[in-house]
């Protein structure tokens, strides 16, 4: 929601809407520390936020041939985080999260057993 919100100038979609650009220093203030009453994220640290992106299988994109100067720009991509495909959000999982599968006869879910 914050990528779409014009009140957040620290985060925006890049070109095709399949990557997100984060102005790290501004996002630290605007997104992580700014809204203390209705906190959006559980952390106020940009490093912890980056760890969360990695945990949810976002890939950092390293722009080639461009210098961003003193401003820290971060570009991240996830095949399940796209501007024109909001239903893909339900596919975002943490790394190592077991996939649950529905059992046709009972409608219950099971978790695959892990090998020791």
BADRENVEX-467213 format. One line per field, with one value per residue: residue number from 1; chain; x, y, z of N, C-alpha, C in turn. Coordinates in pm, whole numbers, plus 50000, padded with zeros to 5 digits. Each point is the difference from the previous one (the first is absolute). Example, Ala and Ser with C-alpha at 12.3 -4.5 7.8 and 13.67 -1.06 7.14 Angstrom:
k = (1;2)
c = (A;A)
n_u = (51319;49965)
n_v = (49431;50105)
n_w = (50780;49928)
ca_u = (49911;50082)
ca_v = (50119;50119)
ca_w = (50000;50006)
c_u = (50090;49923)
c_v = (50120;50109)
c_w = (50000;50073)
% end
This chain:
k = (1;2;3;4;5;6;7;8;9;10;11;12;13;14;15;16;17;18;19;20;21;22;23;24;25;26;27;28;29;30;31;32;33;34;35;36;37;38;39;40;41;42;43;44;45;46;47;48;49;50;51;52;53;54;55;56;57;58;59;60;61;62;63;64;65;66;67;68;69;70;71;72;73;74;75;76;77;78;79;80;81;82;83;84;85;86;87;88;89;90;91;92;93;94;95;96;97;98;99;100;101;102;103;104;105;106;107;108;109;110;111;112;113;114;115;116)
c = (A;A;A;A;A;A;A;A;A;A;A;A;A;A;A;A;A;A;A;A;A;A;A;A;A;A;A;A;A;A;A;A;A;A;A;A;A;A;A;A;A;A;A;A;A;A;A;A;A;A;A;A;A;A;A;A;A;A;A;A;A;A;A;A;A;A;A;A;A;A;A;A;A;A;A;A;A;A;A;A;A;A;A;A;A;A;A;A;A;A;A;A;A;A;A;A;A;A;A;A;A;A;A;A;A;A;A;A;A;A;A;A;A;A;A;A)
n_u = (50082;50117;50022;49873;50036;49940;49953;50033;50094;50018;49882;50043;49906;50077;50015;50024;50038;50120;50044;50051;49996;50099;49968;50110;50072;49931;50012;50124;49996;49962;50059;50122;50035;49945;49936;50053;49896;50002;50093;50067;50124;50041;50072;50100;50056;50071;50099;49917;49962;50127;50026;49894;50047;50120;49945;49936;50126;50021;50029;50121;49963;50112;49965;50008;50121;49940;50029;49974;50131;49968;49902;49960;50008;49893;50029;49875;50008;49874;50002;49983;50081;49881;50021;49996;50062;49906;49938;50110;49956;49894;50086;50010;50114;50026;50131;49990;49899;49960;49983;49885;49950;49897;49935;49986;50017;50090;50076;50068;50087;50107;50099;50075;50034;50080;50102;50043)
n_v = (49881;49994;49901;49977;50022;50107;49972;49883;50090;49917;49963;49939;49974;49909;50081;49872;50043;49952;50122;50006;50133;49987;50124;49929;50110;50034;49876;50008;50123;49987;49886;50011;50127;50034;49890;50052;50081;50006;49944;50016;50015;49880;50050;50063;49886;50073;49966;50015;50114;50023;49962;50076;50096;49974;50007;50103;49964;50122;50031;50030;50107;49970;50129;49976;50049;49994;50122;49968;50021;50101;50005;49930;49950;49937;49902;49961;49870;49972;49879;49999;50099;50017;50118;49937;49934;50069;49915;50038;50104;49927;50008;50116;49932;49967;50018;49881;50081;49898;49938;50058;49879;50025;49927;49943;49890;50055;50060;49911;50065;49967;49980;50009;49872;50054;49975;49914)
n_w = (50000;50067;49916;50021;50126;49948;50121;49946;50017;50102;49952;49890;49911;49949;49897;49983;50118;49965;50026;50122;49996;50087;50035;50029;49986;49893;49955;50045;49955;49875;49975;50053;49999;49886;49984;50108;49987;49868;50074;49887;50041;50035;49903;50058;49969;49917;50081;50102;49943;49971;50125;50030;49920;50051;50119;49943;49977;50047;49876;50044;49932;49938;49997;49871;50014;50117;50029;50125;49998;50079;49914;50104;49878;50040;49918;50022;49979;49980;49948;50132;49969;49939;49944;49885;50096;50063;49920;49937;50072;49973;49897;50061;50016;50125;49992;49945;49966;50076;49886;50026;50002;49923;50088;49881;50069;50080;49909;50074;50073;49930;50084;49889;50025;50090;49918;50090)
ca_u = (49918;50080;50056;49894;49959;50077;50057;50133;50088;50121;49980;49919;50019;50090;49952;49894;49924;50041;50104;49969;50116;49989;50101;50024;50004;49867;49910;50031;49926;49859;49928;50034;49999;49907;49860;50011;49870;49946;50120;49976;50089;50037;50136;50031;50135;50005;50068;49901;49905;50067;49997;49864;49986;50072;49926;49884;50052;50021;50137;50052;50046;50112;49996;50129;50038;49939;50046;49893;50059;49990;49869;49996;49882;49993;49902;49968;49906;49942;49904;49866;49972;49992;49899;49873;49958;49990;49968;50126;50046;49968;50102;50124;50025;50137;50088;49992;49866;49944;49878;49888;49921;49865;49967;49873;49886;49959;50009;50096;50133;50110;50132;50090;50096;50139;50099;50094)
ca_v = (50119;50122;50027;50070;50119;50118;50062;49942;50036;49920;49870;50006;49894;50030;49976;49903;49962;49869;50026;50114;50082;50053;50099;49945;50098;50058;49894;49984;50105;50006;49874;49918;50077;50111;49986;49923;49964;49889;49942;49913;49885;49971;50046;50137;49990;49967;49871;49896;49999;49931;49858;49953;49985;49879;49886;49978;49965;50111;50004;50135;50026;50092;50070;50006;50125;50123;50039;50069;50102;49981;49945;49855;49950;49855;49950;49861;49930;49870;49966;50007;50138;50073;50107;49966;49864;49996;49865;49927;50021;49884;49899;50035;49920;50010;49893;49881;49981;49882;50020;49918;49951;49958;49860;50006;49934;50057;50145;50046;50025;49930;50055;49890;49966;50031;49897;50044)
ca_w = (50000;50006;49867;49927;50075;49960;50119;50017;49888;50013;49934;49878;49900;49890;49863;49967;50119;50051;50099;50086;50033;50136;50039;50133;50109;50014;50047;50143;50071;49959;50012;50116;50124;49990;50042;50124;50055;49921;49942;49885;50013;50137;50023;49960;49945;49857;49987;50031;49889;49889;50036;49974;49854;49962;50056;49915;49868;49908;49950;49979;49864;49997;49872;49933;49935;50054;50132;50072;50086;50144;50033;49992;49930;49999;49903;50033;49911;50035;49895;50059;50042;49874;50005;49936;50036;50146;50048;50019;50137;50083;49978;50069;50119;50048;49956;50082;50051;49935;49921;50046;49889;50037;49974;49927;50061;50127;49999;50101;49946;50064;49974;49966;50103;49967;50034;50104)
c_u = (50086;50064;49901;49961;50090;50061;50141;50084;50126;49993;49916;50031;50099;49933;49881;49915;50035;50119;49961;50131;49977;50116;50026;49994;49863;49900;50022;49916;49850;49923;50025;49990;49887;49865;49991;49866;49940;50114;49966;50080;50039;50141;50013;50141;49996;50067;49904;49897;50059;50004;49863;49975;50067;49926;49879;50037;49997;50147;50041;50053;50111;50000;50140;50022;49936;50050;49889;50056;49985;49867;50004;49868;50008;49891;49979;49894;49953;49897;49856;49964;50005;49881;49864;49948;49990;49967;50125;50052;49974;50103;50132;50009;50143;50080;49986;49863;49938;49869;49891;49917;49865;49981;49862;49881;49951;49999;50094;50135;50104;50129;50091;50100;50140;50089;50093;50141)
c_v = (50126;50033;50079;50133;50119;50072;49947;50032;49915;49866;50020;49881;50046;49956;49906;49959;49863;50011;50124;50070;50061;50096;49975;50103;50063;49896;49975;50099;49989;49872;49923;50076;50102;49983;49915;49955;49880;49935;49899;49871;49981;50046;50147;50006;49961;49865;49884;49989;49926;49849;49939;49982;49871;49875;49965;49988;50113;49998;50145;50009;50103;50070;50009;50136;50125;50022;50077;50104;49967;49938;49848;49957;49848;49960;49852;49945;49871;49970;50006;50138;50087;50095;49955;49860;49984;49861;49916;50013;49880;49888;50031;49921;50025;49883;49882;49973;49878;50033;49911;49961;49954;49854;49996;49940;50072;50151;50054;50023;49920;50069;49883;49976;50031;49887;50056;49992)
c_w = (50000;49866;49916;50063;49964;50119;50028;49878;49999;49926;49875;49909;49894;49871;49985;50121;50052;50096;50079;50036;50137;50023;50148;50112;50024;50053;50149;50082;49975;50030;50128;50132;50006;50066;50127;50056;49926;49920;49890;50014;50146;50034;49964;49941;49853;49979;50029;49889;49880;50027;49975;49850;49954;50049;49913;49851;49897;49960;49980;49857;50008;49864;49938;49938;50054;50142;50068;50096;50146;50040;49983;49938;50001;49903;50028;49905;50067;49892;50052;50052;49875;50004;49946;50034;50152;50056;50023;50143;50090;49984;50072;50129;50046;49947;50095;50059;49932;49928;50056;49879;50050;49964;49936;50074;50125;50003;50106;49935;50078;49963;49967;50112;49951;50040;50105;49950)
% end
